[in-house]
Amino acid sequence: MESILNVDDYTPGRYARTKVLQQAGFTVREAATGKEALQQAIEHQPSIILLDVNLPDMTGFEVCKLIRKDPKIFGTTVVHISATNVQSHQVVEGLDCGADSYLVEPVDPMVLIATVKAFLRARQAEEALRRSNEELERFAYRVAHDLREPLRTIITHTQLISRDLGPQLSASSAKGFSFVIDAATRMQSFMEGLLQYAQVTHADEQIGPFDCERMLARITADLKATISASGAQITHDPLPEIVADPGLEQVFTNIISNAIKYRRESVKPEIHISVQGGGAGWIFSIRDNGIGINPLHKVDIFRMFHRMHGREIPGSGIGLALTKKIIEAHGGTIWVESEPGRGATFYFRVPKIPVKLAGEITPPSSPQ
Ligand code: ADP
């Protein structure tokens, strides 16, 4: 049974609304203050919160902002209800605080019930989509995981057989063997990419101190061979220690490796990493002087398997999709700016207080 949290400090109004909803078959819980509303929401996880705009301890807008920050309830549908006539800018402010709708009293009981039902339909559709995405991801994980072992066997034994046969092999058979090994190795890196991608949702977030300078030193050590073969120069502004999941290292690795991989012919890669931390988030940028990205592909390159290149540059098209997923798991966003032929700059923003910790900030409790 879908439950509704009815928040209003005016007892007769709250009572009347509860009755209307109960008669329509909904389970209704009540709260009279912002603090009570947050506690009830966390404890009972209602589908919809009907939130009075004027509460004694904080405004409904503030309650809504705190709901959106709490990982346990951030997805709950919030409908503001104002007892007094409001101006358009107040409705806009209420919606900008994260509410899904704004009703003004007197609300006809039939309109209230129809509104609640409409939001419940939307939630059910969202839930079905989320479940089907999860199933699809579990399926991809299972397939990639289970095919890893047989693939490794194919590669190892094909290599052994071709080595054993050695000089007895005709030129065309030797070529055939190398095609098999090549294809199986490509498939292997594709499977590894898929596994990494699926694991972002399954991974336990181990949020903690994350020293970006140390991370960069590790990445340049890991990519030492590629960096020296390409003559790449990697420079950076002073980088901060932030709070993040260790998975963020993969983001820097993917973008830096791509900056080297998609270099211009006969132009040594120059990569510069900057950071700005003026607001509530860190904005990192990684600029390169490579082949650049056609603006038409600016969004699509973050989609799974989307590549702008053929076999001449090896890759699976998973790296940036994985990068985006890790950034979004941090509550951040990623984008790219580029002029084809003049390099690309990847930007990503991560909150200074990660989503997981944001919920631990306690709401103000003293009446205003
Ligand atoms: P992959 O490199 O395996 O193809 P990615 O998901 O890492 O997959 O990148 C997707 C596509 O985005 C690449 O195929 C490439 O066309 C483009 N791309 C990524 N990074 C850059 C870059 N720094 N400069 C130019 N193109 C890039």
Residues whose N, C-alpha, C, O or C-beta is under 5 A from the ligand:
A	BS01	ADP	N258 A259 Y262 G290 I291 G292 I293 I301 H306 R307 M308 H309 P314 G315 S316 G317 I318 G319 L320 A321 A344
